Amino acid sequence: MQMTHTSDLALEIRQMARDFARKNIQPHVMEWDEAQKFPIDLFHQLGELGMMGVLVPEKYGGAGLGYHEYKIIIEEIAKVCGSIGLSVAAHNSLCTNHILTFGSEDQKQQYLPDLASGQHIGAWALTEPNTGSDAGNMKCVASKEGDNWVINGTKCWITHGISAGTVVLLARTGPAHTKDNCTAFIIERDTPGFKAGKKENKLGMRASETAEIIFDNCIVSDRQRMGEVGEGFRQAMTILDGGRISIAALSLGIAKGAFEAALSYSQERRQFDKPISSFQGISFKLADMATEIDAADLLIQRACQMKEDHSHLTKESAMAKYYASEVAVRTATEAVQIFGGYGYTKDFPVEKYYRDAKLCTIGEGTSEIQKIVIAREILKA
């Protein structure tokens, strides 16, 4: 029977993730943020605890858990550091889950154990400099030559673009602007013609590595292809349905972290001989924050349950991602406001939540794209 989010297992996993984040992440949060350091050794530790292969079955070296437990892990890590939460999410739900969902048995046996253990960091490469949401017009092209494919082009905004040992690449294999013109490949880091490019200098999520990757006559065997030629875009849409749950959980963790910091501060900070939480201007902010966080949590739980039930969840995952990410931004903004001038300094945690939250409304489909997806789904009915 599938464990639900209220199970003893889920409670144990929440405590494990919380303890790990407080012990191994919290002391270094600002150091890593300021230095833009991607702490790769930390991900090996996360792998030892099963948090780099959360959804991967035990036979491939994973934890064999479900989406409720996965959501909890992302949320608890993001409460402490959005950057680390983002990297865990991208590794699990994009690269690793793509191979788990669409890879052949040989590909799963070859790649999943190293990914699930955290020995290899995973990356997923869809976005290009001129094609964000317009993925049908990709310039990164894979051309068939005998039993090999020759890949040329650039991908950008790739989480772990420099450090990843395994990359799932979506490349165009047909004419631009045609249907079924994209195919998925698994690329290993040391493949000739494959290299990392510029690392991005970001507003937030600064300890999560983001870089461009470049393919210059990169030759891979047809054995590296995942699924049929031309079905890459359909695969990507399936992966993004699950990925939106990840970003929603990431958003929820950031929102909860910002809220808890603001709540605590408002009860300690005194003005006019009483805590500022006793003033309606502050208490109403806290009430709105708490209500929106609970609503986001319920939307995510519904999407997790539908994912585990193998239901069609495009609308529900988009709703969860859209709402939770906007809640994260609103909550972090209000948290800074409650802290006042102190909230604008790096001596207190809310300015980082404020910077980190914004990415959640952009990555894996902007809020505007989510609204397009939601509208398309409800207009089908």
N, C-alpha and C positions, 0 to 999 in steps of 0.2 A: 504494500500500500504506500502511496506517495505521502511523505510527511508534509503537513501544512505548516504555515508560518507560525502557528500557535503551539507546535509540538515541542516536546522536551529537546529534541535534536536541534530545532531552530533556536531555542533559548541558549543551548550550549554553544552553538556556532556564533550567536551574537556576542556572547561573553568572550569567546576566544578571539574574535576579530577586534572587539573593543580593547581587550587586554593587550593584544599585539600592537595595536595602533598607539595606545598610550605609552607603552614601553619603548617601542622601536622607531616610531615616527614622530610623536609629539616633541621630543627634545630637539629634533633637527629641522623642524618645519621652516623656520625663518632662515636658517643657515642655507638650506637647500634652495629656498625660494630666491634669496639674494644672489646666490652663486649660479643659479640656473643649473644646479647639479642634478643629473639623473642618477639616483642611487641604485645602480644595477645589482649590487650585492643584496639589497633589501628584497629584491624580487626572487632571488634564490631562496631566501628565508621564507617568503610567502609560499613558494612552491613546495617547500618541505611540509607545510601545514595544509596543503591541498587547495590553496586559494588562487593558484594559477591554472588549475584545471578543474574548476568547480563543477562544471557540467559534463566533464569528460568521464565516461564509464571507467570503473576500476580496472577493467581488462586492458585499458590503454594507459594505465598509470594515474588516472584522475580520481577525484573525490566522489564522482557519481551522484552528485546532489541535484536538486531541482532549482527552479527559478525563484521560489520563495527564499531559499537559503542564499542563493546568489545575490538577490536584492539586498538581503541583510548585510552581507559581507561588504558590498560596495558602499552601502549607506554608512556603516560604522567606520570604515576607513576614511570616507569623504568628510565625516564629521570632524575629523582631526586634520586631514589634508586633502583638498580637492585634487591636487596634482597626482598623488599616489592613487587615489580612487579612480581617476581618469585612466591612468596607465593599466591598472588591474582590469578595468572595464574593457578597454580597447583590446588588450591581450586575450581575454576570455571570450568576449562576445563577437568579436570580428574575426581575427585571424584563426584562433583555435576552433571556434564554433563553425567557421566556414569549412575547415577541413573535416571536422566531425560530421557535419551535415551533408556535404557533397563530395568528400574525398572517397576514393576507392578503398577497399580493405587494406591493400598494400600501402597506400598513402597514409592511412590512419595509423597503421602499425609503425611506419617509418617516422612520422613527424609528431604524433600526439604525445608520446611519452616524454620527449624532451621539452615540449611546450608545457605540459601539465606539471612537470617538476620545476619549472622555472629555469632550467638549464639553458633553454633558448627563449629569448623574448620574441613575441610575435608582432607583426605589423600587417596592416590591411590597406591596400593602395587602390583607391578609386578616383579621388579628386585630382584635377589638373589645374594649371594656372588659369586657363581660359574656360574651363568647364567644371563648374561646381555642381549645381543641380542639373545642368544640361549634359548628363553623362552620355547621351547618345551621339554626341559630337566629339568624342575623345580623339586626341591627337596621338596618344601612345598606341602604337600599332604593333601587332604580332603577325608576321608573315610566315606561312608554312614553306619550309624548304626540306624536302625529303622527309626524314623522320624527326626533324627538328623544327623549332620555331625561332625566328630572329626578331628580337624585340627592340624597338627604338622609341624613345620619348621620355617625358618627365612627368612625375607625379609630385604633388605638393600637399602641405598640411598633413604629412604622414606621421602619426604617433609612432615613435621608436624607429624613425627612418634611418638613424645612424646605428643604433645598437641592436636592432632586430637580427636574429639568426635565421628566421624563417619569415618570408613575406608572401602573403596572398595578393596577387596582382590581377586586376581587371584590365584587360587590354582589348583594343578594337581589332576584330578579325574579319570585318566586312566593311562595305562602303559606309561613309558617314551618313547620318540621318536615315538609316534603314533599320528595320526591325531585326532583332536577334543578331546584332553585329559585334557582340562582346563575349569574350571567353575568359575563364579564370585559370590562372597558373600558380603553382607553388614555386617560389624562387628562393634558393639558398644564398646566404650572405656572400659566400666566396665565389659565386658564379662570375666568370669573366664578362666584362662589359656592364656589370651592375655596380653602381657606387652611390654613396650618399652625397647630397649636395648641401646647400645652405641650411643651417639651423636657424629657426625663427626666434626672434627676440620678442617675447609675448608680454602682454599686459598682466595676465594671470596664468595659472597652471604652469608656473615657470620651472618646476622640477619634473614636469612631464615633457620628455623630449619630443619636439616637433620639427621635422626637416623635410626637404625635398629629396626625392630619389631619382636617379638618372639611369636610363638604359641606352647604351651605345653599342649597337650590334651585339646585344646580349643573346647568346644562343642557349636555348634549353630544349631538352628532349621532349617529345610528345608525351612521355610518361609523366611529365610535370603538369600536364593539363588536367583540370578537374571537371568532370562531367563532359557533356557534349560540346562541340564547337557551336558557339552562338547562344548558349544558355547562361552566360555569365551575368547578364543584367538581371534576369529572373532570379538567379541565385542571390545576387546582391540585395534585391528587394526583400527576399526572405530573411537574410541575415540582418538587414536594417530593422525589420520588425522586432527582432530580439534585441538589437543594439539600442533601440529607442527605450526599451525597458532599462537597460544599463544606464543611459544618460538620465533617465527619470530618477533612478535610484541614487545616482551621483548628485543630482540636483537636490533630492530630498535630504541627503546627508549634509550637504553644504547649508541648506536652509535650517536644519535642526541644530547644526553647530553654531550658526549665527544667532539663532533664537535663544539657545541655552546660555550663550555668552551675554546676550542683551538682558535676558531675564535675571540672571545672577547679578549683573552690574546694577540694574535698576533697583534691586532690593538692598544693595550695599551703598550706593551713592545717595547722599543726603543733601537736600536743599530745603531751606526754611524749616529746619529741625525735623524733617521726616524723609523717608526714602522716596525717591522720585517715582517709584512704582505706584505710590498712593495717589499720584496726580492723574486725572482722567486722560489728559493728553498722552501720557505714557501707557497707562493701563489699557486704553482702547487700541493702541498700536500692538501691544502684546496679545490682546484678544484676537485681532485680525490675523496676526502672524500664526498663532496657534491653530486657528480654524482652517486657514489655507494649507498649513502643513498637514493637518489630519486629512483634508480632502484630497491632497496630492497623494498621500500614503495609500488611501483607499483606491484611487484610480490605478496606482501601480500594482497593488495586490490583485486587483481584478485582472489586469493584463498578465501578471505572473500565472494566475490560475488558468487563464485561457491558453497561455503558451504550454502549460503542462498538460492541458486537456487536448492539445493539438487542434484547437479551434482557430478559425480565421480571425486574426486580431489586429489587422492593419489599422483600423479606426481606433481601437482601444489603446494600442501601444502609442499611436500618434497623439491621442488625447493625453495620455499619462506624461509623455515626454514634453509636450507643449505646455501643459498646465504646471507641471512640477518645475520646469526650467524657469518659467516666468515667476513662480512663487519664490524660487531661490533668489532671483534678482531683487524682487520686492522685499523679501525678508532681510537680505543682507543690507539693502539700502536703509531700511528702517532701523536695523541694528546699529549702523554707523550713526544715525541720527540720535538714537537713545544714548549712545556713548558721548555725543557732542564732540568737542574738540579732540578728546582722547581717541575717539573712533577714527580720526583722520591720521593717527600716528601708527607707526609700526610696532609700538610698545604693547599694543592690544590686538587681539586676534581678528577683530571684525573687518579691518581694512583688507585683509587677505581674502576673507569670504566674499567681500564686495568685488574684488578683482577676479576671483576664480569663477564666481557665479555666472558672469556674462557669457562665457564660452558655452554654457549649457543651452543657451537660446540660439546658438549658431551651429555647433558641431552635430554631425549626423542628421543634418536637415534643419534649416532655420525654423523659427516659429512660423514664419510665413509659409514655408513649404509644408509644415505640419497642418496648417489650416487648409491648404489646398488638398492634402491627403484626406483629412477629415471630411471636408465638403464633398469630395468625389465619392467617398464611401457612403455618406448619408443620402446623397442624391441618386445613388444606385437603387435604393430601397423602393 
